[in-house]
Every structure is written in C-alpha cells, then in structure tokens.
Amino acid sequence: MSNIPDDLSYTKEHEWVAGLDDGITVTVGITAFAADALGDVVYVQLPEVGANVEAGDSIGEVESTKSVSEIYTPVGGEIVEVNQAVVDDPSLANSDPYGDGWMFRVRVEGEPEDLLSAEEYTALTSGQS
Amino acid sequence: MSRPTPLRAVHEELGATLTDFAGWLMPLRYGSESAEHNAVRTAAGLFDLSHMGEIYLTGPQAGEALDHALVGHLSVLVPGRARYTMIVNERGGVLDDLIVYRLADDEFMVVANASNYEKVAEELINRSKSYDVVVEDRSDRVALIAVQGPRAQEILATLTDADLDGLKYYAGLPGVVDGRKALIARTGYTGEDGFELFVANDDAAPLWHALMAAGEPYGIRPAGLSSRDTLRLEAGMPLYGNELSVELTPFDAGLGRVVKFDKPGDFVGRAALEAVKDQPPARRLVGLVARGRRVPRHGYPVTKDGAVVGEVTSGAPSQSLGKPIAMAYVDAGAHEGLAVDIRGSQEPVDLVELPFYRRNK
C-alpha cells in the first residue's frame, strides 16, 4: 500500500496538490503510487517558469526505464517555480515523491479541476496496486 | 488470465511488481530495476525464466531433423554443447530465435521464446514427420532459473560439484545443484558470465532459495524482466518482437552467420535465404546513443534532416553508459546527423556499432 498523506489533494492522474488552503500558490508532484508504478524515474521535463497554463493541460513528462507519462497541471495559472533538483536527479521522484521530489508551483487563477481527498484517492488506487 | 510460473509465490513474497509477458505472470522488478541491473553487472542477479519454452527432440535422426527444420547445422554439435540459431518460414522470415543444446547423441533440447514456443513446437513436429525422432514440448514441466553476473560461478560452485571451470560458454551438462537434478548451462542474455539452470517445476522454489542464500554474501539480487531487457540491450542482443520478426530474415537483422548453407540436404527457407544472402539489406541494425536525456523507444522514427531514415526497435536508459541507448533499423547510407523523433521533438543521436557494452574477460 502506497503512502497517501491526509493533508494533500489528489488527481485521477496520480498527482498530488499542496497549498490549496491559501489559494495563492500550489505545489504539485506525482504520488508514491505513480512513482512505484513507473519504476525508476530517469527523466523529468517541466514547463518554463512564467508559462501560463490551464487546468488539465499536459505540461511535462516523467520517464522511467520502461515507460513515459505526461504531467498534467490540475490548476490553471502561471508557473512560478519548477524543481530543478528533480530535473537534475529524477530519482528524487521515487525516493521522496511528496518532499524533495515535488515538480512545480502554480500561482492559481480560476478553479482547480475536480480534486480528490486522500480518502477518495486511496479508494481509487486500492485494487490497482 | 496470465499463467503463473512455479516461482509465483516466491515473487509475491519478495514484493515483486508482476506483469503479463507473453501470457505469463512474470516479475517486472522487485525494487529498483537500476539496482537489479547494476547487481548483474557487478555481482550477480537471479532471474526466473520459466516462461521460456523447452522442446525435446529424441531419436536416432534428431540431429538431421533439426538440420532440416532450422537454419543451423545442429547434427555436428558435440553432446554437451549449445548453439544460437533460428527457425524461419519458407520465405526466410524469422519465426523465433533459439538456443539448441545437444544433451546426448540422440537427444536435443530447443529453448524457444515464451511468445513463440507453441508455434515452434508445432513447426518442429510438422517438419520432423519424415525423420525417426520424437518431438515433445516439455515447457509446462521445466522451470528455468538464471544466475548471471561476475560472481555467478562462485555462487553456483557452493551448491554443486559439477566442473564449472570446464564448462565453456554455450555448453551445458547434466548435474546436481543443491541436491536437485539440473541441466547446468553456461548461457545467458545479459552480456555477463552466468548460468541457466533447467530444473523440474517442483525444484524451482527450493533451488531459488538456495541460490539466494548462497549468493547473499556476494551481493546477489533477484532481478526482473525490466533489468533483463536493459542488460540485453546494452549487450546488443536481439529480442524477438523488437529486432526480430517474421517480416525480417536473419540477414536483415545482421545475423546471416547463423544460416549454414553448406550443411547437407534442404532446409526450410533455404531457397528464399539463398536468394537474399548476397544482397545488402536496405536497412541495417545499429546502435544509437542519445545526446540528451530523453529516451528513444520502440517504434519511434529515426530521422535525418527531417526525413524518416529508420525506426527504433528497443530503447532504454543505459546504466553502464549513463545515457539513453537504442537499437534501430537505419537506412544503410545514413550515418551522421541522425535524430530520433521523440513525441514530435527531434532529439540528436549518435550511431555506434553494437554492442554498447562488453564485459571485461
């Protein structure tokens, strides 16, 4: 069973979202479930800082030995920061997906797409692992 | 519904990520596939390969039957030795690549890929009808465990009295490992020294545990199909379904040397292969090394100045090179200025001769 912290929100695309409470800037990463399913992450491509994105856009990709997955942004707005550390060392996405392996920060404009609670995400992933 | 191997419970206990492969439920990886890959390059890895097919040919004309059915000259194989060979159709298209072991004067074992062995067994039966030989598919009874890596011999030596020093590459002998009857073969698909142990299904789990225990001081790790694929790719070894297919002849794949035209008698595919043996193929199988970090993958186009000049057959991040690598069929004239179209972006690659990795002997 993968680690699914209670205090984060989730997407059906296996991303986590932090910082929704203050409603200004949110941090996005991939979940431990996603990292486990991918295997060793070897390449992370992230958007340019300053890019304007819409909720649901594909804005990057994560590659593992065996596969490649797109990164979607669950919120629209401006990309204000990307995690250069995970670009330089993609294994952070496996070793610390909710911490040092975070992906990007967005200054939120508009409504986020439908997000899941930890409980709902747990229900989504149980039976898939 | 995928078929489990006799080691399914062992894999589950180890927490393996299981995947369907050619109809079998196989371990993809146990933890980090990079760590498994590196263990095989530096120490040892243990693989469950029980999905492979084992087809036995027994009888006074077993060698002649194989000479007719396959492209190789198997009747001259010395008992105890093995050969890499292929089975083709009348048009010369590759049905499978095989390792054939001569177990005795009148007994051979043909090891076929999981995805093909039922078809191979059927072909061998059909092609052997006029020979005094019995063809028997024993795949459901035979398990296969491979121990691969520079420490493989030391590990195996703790469990057997067999003469491993005397066992050459591409040789196999019947022996006893941890008290169990096994065919001990010095073969593999990783580019390292190593052994493949063919045992009865019921012996697979105890033998696995014995090898893990014996290998523990040497740094052995269980290794899944993911690392098997990156290891064979670095070693430049073809995979049926990627580099080999029924649409290609052995010559197309640069493996024409396995076709033995000088053997006596006709063999299936001879006429078709003789017609193409001296024609340089339009494309050749090459290695590509990416300059960037994005990974060329199976099916991606190889381009030059925007035009498609080839196609990637296998690609992966290489642990040994620290860069993404790929095998690809590329137009014979295209050498420089190549790129791989990675989801719309032309990523530069350098063409290299295979293999990417060669072990120090």
Interface residues (C-beta under 8 A of the other chain):
Chain A: D36 G39 D40 V42 Y43 Q45 E61 E63 T65 K66 V68 N94
Chain B: T17 L28 R29 S32 E33 S34 S226 T230 R293 R294 V295 R297 A316 P317 P324 R343
